[in-house]
Structure formats: C-alpha cells, structure tokens
Amino acid sequence: MSITYKPKKRKRKRTHGFRKRQETKSGQRVLVNRRRKKRKKLTV
C-alpha cells in the first residue's frame, strides 16, 4: 500500500484555498462559520 498523503502546496491551495471557498454557497458558509468562531486562519 502507498502513502496516501503527499503534500503539494499548489493542490492544497487550489482545493481548500480562499478563492475556492468563495466559489460555492457551501464554501461561503464554511467561511462564515469560521469567522463566527473567530478562527485565526479562515482557510489554508
């Protein structure tokens, strides 16, 4: 079996980044909830 997590900076940003979150309604909800919780980091 291979290792399942092979970190890549670009992939990480593109999948979980701020712009990606903004694109969808549910992603925007994620941001709203994280702001509500006063998260230091909203996204990756």
N, C-alpha and C positions, 0 to 999 in steps of 0.2 A: 504494500500500500504506500501511496505517496503522501507527502506532507500537504495538507490542504490549504494552509495559509502561507502565501508567498507575497509578501508586501510589495506593492508598487505605489509610488506617490501619485502618479497620474490617475491610475484606476481608482484609487481611494478618493481623490478629489472629485472625479467625474461621477462617481456613483453616490457619494454621500456629501458632496460639497454644497455650498450655499445656493449656487445657481440652480442646481438640480432640485433642491428642496423647493425653491420658489416656483418651479415649473408646474407642479401639481397642487391640487387643492389639499390633498392629504399631507403633502410635504410642507405646505404653508402652515398646516395645523401643527405639525411637528415643531416648527419654529416658534409658533405662538405659545405652545405648551412649554418649550424650553425657556422662552423669555419670561413666562409667568413664574417659572421655578427659579428665575434669576441665575441661570447657568452662565458660567464664565465663558464657556465655548458653546456657541449655538450649533455649529457644525464642525466637521473635520478641519 
